[in-house]
Amino acid sequence: MAPSDKIHDTALPIRERMEALIRQKQQEITTGIAELDTVGFHTDSWERGEHGGGGQSMVLQNGTTFEKGGVNISVVHGTLPAAAVDRMKADHRNLKSSSADGSLKFFACGLSLVIHPHNPHAPTVHANYRYFETHDPETDELQSWWFGGGCDLTPSYLYDEDAKHFHQTHKDALDKYDTLLYPKWKKWCDEYFFIKHRNETRGVGGIFFDDYDELPADDIVRLVESCFDAFLPAYVPIVNRRKDTEFTPEQKNWQQIRRGRYVEFNLVLDRGTQFGLKTPGSRIESILMSLPATASWVYDHHPEEGSEEDRLLKVLANPVDWL
Amino acid sequence: MAPSDKIHDTALPIRERMEALIRQKQQEITTGIAELDTVGFHTDSWERGEHGGGGQSMVLQNGTTFEKGGVNISVVHGTLPAAAVDRMKADHRNLKSSSADGSLKFFACGLSLVIHPHNPHAPTVHANYRYFETHDPETDELQSWWFGGGCDLTPSYLYDEDAKHFHQTHKDALDKYDTLLYPKWKKWCDEYFFIKHRNETRGVGGIFFDDYDELPADDIVRLVESCFDAFLPAYVPIVNRRKDTEFTPEQKNWQQIRRGRYVEFNLVLDRGTQFGLKTPGSRIESILMSLPATASWVYDHHPEEGSEEDRLLKVLANPVDWL
């Protein structure tokens, strides 16, 4: 059966449909991104060995448009020890363990991407959509499941029209299912991508959700597909508008400083990265694929009052309702 | 009284003597480092406001020899809430709280430095020496105290003679007090600066110690002074040997990748950085002064078997006894 048929086959378990979805979207997204560049994606497949499962990383480096971009899928399963189950309970209200030793069997699959263009006027983008389920380790009975994900934009220079377009495209993708989702998930995105020690958001946001099981799983697969399908229309026109904009060395330096903040968020705060770095059998290169090719830290840097750089910081300190 | 007189005045409390020591060493070290460059240090003083205390950061950026270097001192005091006391107990066996709410009064002072040269053949260096004491919040009685610190070297290209010289100079500084310290603290350094998710040490080590109260405090002040005095003789000759070595763009790229690993250690694993990022009233710029001006992440990078880059990785995976 072709992946596209599996996605909508309601006779199949959700995990198989979600896996088919991420496999198809990895191909579509890398094809769409590669059209903006003269360099293509390099593909690596990897397995978790004794830990169960594996994935496929597709990475583009040193292109003409993109400095670095990675689109990674993973499909993993195994046993979560009691300590990991306890940690996850904070974010997942339905998670429970019925086994004597507190462990749980799990299945997880997802697609994660980060794209860093060269041009400081073209923003970085991140997206991630994932599905998680847990099973009783003795009976193998399904115990809990949820979807999570989101997509957010991180410009070094702020073009209001880009932020509006990005948010509008994602709002449209959600409104088809529930018009209450965009306002809720837009706010959640601003809250999640907040760099506490800098008192600023990572970028101009987008959507973010986790622990989502409030519709039948079949409906959520379609909703996630709708979000996936918003990705290229949300991002590609922005890159096309900005990738050839002239820039100064000072603007390139500012982009490098903003990339430093991106690294700070990902290494210090991002839950997925933290989880991956602590999980035995993780493929570190796929987890840290999100880090930019280049970044910079300048001591006590403050942009000039009233400059474009300063305007960005003010927006990052007080997230804007773009729509 | 001049700082140098205060350091050895046994009539003064240890906290005042240690504060005098770090103030004097900040001046000596920045003077010694600035002699290798055409650019000097910029000095910022800062206060913690309502949180108690402050510090002085001295930073050199964009020099001829050094890309970025910071030498920071801080002298802070205040109240540790019960949760922070509990977290610290794991590393400090004598720490206890006798107050009803589990809180503790504390005093801490220390000097922390990181120097990143431009030339990929010249190594990065880090040092930190600190003193901590806790007091009963009701009676103000001294409850526990300890010293901690260390100094370690992070080359991008490995020169055995540099590693040996660096270790020998620190061994000599410790052997004057106790010949058992160097072997113990050298091993501790390799263990502490281990990047778990990469299965490699950050660099070729040096010395590291924490929770140290096994000699009278007066003796430890002298021992820490001896370590401080080892810093310039351990590092300056290495920079002098390497700062004008010719290098290729490929060697510069390799340095950038190694700087990425430095960032990973500091943001993901370093206890001091983690503590600082979570502590209200911290001066973020002083904490993150340790990050390099430039760093790079290349997906799935592996040096050629048998190359100099490969030799470094093999040493980082299996720490060497240099002496």
Interface residues (C-beta under 8 A of the other chain):
Chain A: D44 S57 V59 Q61 K68 G70 K196 H197 R198 Q256 G260 V263 E264 L267 V268 L277 S282 I284 E285 L288 M289 L291 P292 A293 T294 A295 S296 W297 V298 Y299 D300
Chain B: D44 S57 V59 Q61 K68 G70 K196 H197 R198 Q256 G260 V263 E264 L267 V268 L277 S282 I284 E285 L288 M289 L291 P292 A293 T294 A295 S296 W297 V298 Y299 D300
